[in-house]
């Protein structure tokens, strides 16, 4: 297993000192003290300047387009990725709709599909220099660093990728790279190692009980053009996330070729 160490230098921290601790706008001005997610002591008070994302957030199912409205945007694949998707579609049709999996049934969806697991809510935790997203589905944890660090030069890909961010007023702007190609943009829609995701996360200006994640996906090898999608969530203050241990019911083993065996 390969381990990485990412060092955030003092110059970068001074330049980005407010990114992990506060926001501009109507909120109180945050401390100018540099914040490193690995050294949070003394910086917790500044978190009060961040927007209130407390509670549990449930994905709202998108409404179908109204008559006369254009259909929702879909990923526009190209080259070998388009051919692979068409082959996948033909295989599913010829197999009576049964989808062959190349991973265990307990493999979490990772990025970007972890953003839209409809029946499973999410919650956010703010600590100095970091926003952590806890997804009930597969008990996925996603770390979003706001302490001014960049993406490592020797980035080890993962199903969640590597996420850095900064606050733009009340909006968290998240940049994610390094996503393993075993994840998908949608059912059967593969991506390349170049997948780059930018999100703008914020409360609805007209309704603070609504959370919006505006997502742009760009992949120079797989997509003919950037793909945009918006996820909307509603707040439940009284809820708590439940435990999700997929291995308790993992009854479909994987063969020597990495394909799931249906029993």
SULCOR-V847188 format. One record per residue. N is the residue number from 1. RES is the residue in one letter. PSI is psi as a letter, one per 30 degrees, with the letter a starting at -180 (none if undefined). OMEGA is omega as a letter, one per 40 degrees, with the letter a starting at -180 (none if undefined). Layout:
N;RES;PSI;OMEGA
N;RES;PSI;OMEGA
This chain:
1;X;k;a
2;X;k;i
3;X;k;a
4;X;l;i
5;X;k;a
6;X;k;i
7;X;k;i
8;X;j;a
9;X;l;a
10;X;e;i
11;X;e;i
12;X;e;a
13;X;e;i
14;X;e;i
15;X;e;a
16;X;h;a
17;X;e;a
18;X;f;a
19;X;e;a
20;X;f;a
21;X;f;a
22;X;l;a
23;X;l;i
24;X;l;i
25;X;b;a
26;X;f;a
27;X;l;i
28;X;k;a
29;X;k;a
30;X;l;i
31;X;k;i
32;X;f;a
33;X;k;i
34;X;k;a
35;X;k;i
36;X;k;a
37;X;f;a
38;X;f;a
39;X;i;a
40;X;f;a
41;X;k;i
42;X;f;a
43;X;g;a
44;X;e;a
45;X;e;a
46;X;f;i
47;X;f;i
48;X;f;i
49;X;f;a
50;X;l;i
51;X;l;a
52;X;j;i
53;X;g;a
54;X;l;a
55;X;a;i
56;X;k;a
57;X;k;a
58;X;k;a
59;X;k;i
60;X;k;i
61;X;k;a
62;X;k;i
63;X;k;i
64;X;l;i
65;X;k;i
66;X;l;i
67;X;k;a
68;X;f;i
69;X;k;i
70;X;l;i
71;X;l;i
72;X;k;i
73;X;k;i
74;X;l;i
75;X;k;i
76;X;j;a
77;X;l;i
78;X;l;i
79;X;b;a
80;X;f;a
81;X;e;i
82;X;e;i
83;X;e;i
84;X;e;i
85;X;e;i
86;X;e;i
87;X;e;i
88;X;e;i
89;X;e;a
90;X;e;i
91;X;e;a
92;X;e;i
93;X;e;a
94;X;f;a
95;X;g;i
96;X;h;i
97;X;f;i
98;X;k;a
99;X;k;i
100;X;k;a
101;X;k;i
102;X;g;i
103;X;l;i
104;X;l;i
105;X;f;i
106;X;g;i
107;X;k;i
108;X;l;a
109;X;f;a
110;X;a;a
111;X;k;e
112;X;f;a
113;X;f;i
114;X;f;i
115;X;f;a
116;X;h;i
117;X;j;a
118;X;e;a
119;X;f;a
120;X;j;a
121;X;l;i
122;X;l;i
123;X;l;a
124;X;k;i
125;X;k;i
126;X;k;i
127;X;l;a
128;X;k;i
129;X;g;a
130;X;k;i
131;X;k;i
132;X;k;i
133;X;k;i
134;X;j;i
135;X;k;i
136;X;e;a
137;X;k;a
138;X;g;a
139;X;h;a
140;X;k;i
141;X;k;i
142;X;k;i
143;X;k;i
144;X;j;a
145;X;k;a
146;X;g;a
147;X;g;i
148;X;f;i
149;X;l;i
150;X;a;i
151;X;k;a
152;X;k;i
153;X;e;a
154;X;h;a
155;X;k;i
156;X;j;a
157;X;l;i
158;X;l;a
159;X;f;i
160;X;f;a
161;X;a;i
162;X;k;a
163;X;k;i
164;X;l;a
165;X;l;i
166;X;l;i
167;X;k;i
168;X;i;a
169;X;b;a
170;X;g;a
171;X;k;i
172;X;j;a
173;X;j;a
174;X;k;i
175;X;k;a
176;X;k;i
177;X;a;i
178;X;h;a
179;X;k;a
180;X;k;a
181;X;g;i
182;X;f;i
183;X;l;a
184;X;l;i
185;X;f;i
186;X;l;a
187;X;j;i
188;X;g;a
189;X;j;a
190;X;l;i
191;X;l;a
192;X;l;i
193;X;f;a
194;X;g;a
195;X;k;a
196;X;k;a
197;X;k;i
198;X;k;i
199;X;k;i
200;X;j;a
201;X;k;a
202;X;l;i
203;X;l;i
204;X;k;a
205;X;f;a
206;X;f;a
207;X;j;a
208;X;f;i
209;X;g;i
210;X;k;i
211;X;k;a
212;X;k;i
213;X;j;i
214;X;j;a
215;X;k;i
216;X;k;i
217;X;k;a
218;X;k;i
219;X;j;a
220;X;f;a
221;X;e;a
222;X;f;a
223;X;k;i
224;X;f;i
225;X;l;i
226;X;k;a
227;X;k;a
228;X;k;i
229;X;k;i
230;X;k;i
231;X;k;a
232;X;k;a
233;X;l;i
234;X;k;a
235;X;k;i
236;X;j;a
237;X;e;a
238;X;f;a
239;X;l;i
240;X;k;i
241;X;k;i
242;X;l;i
243;X;k;i
244;X;j;i
245;X;j;a
246;X;e;a
247;X;f;i
248;X;f;a
249;X;h;a
250;X;i;a
251;X;g;a
252;X;j;a
253;X;l;i
254;X;k;a
255;X;a;a
256;X;f;i
257;X;g;a
258;X;g;a
259;X;k;a
260;X;k;i
261;X;k;i
262;X;k;a
263;X;none;none
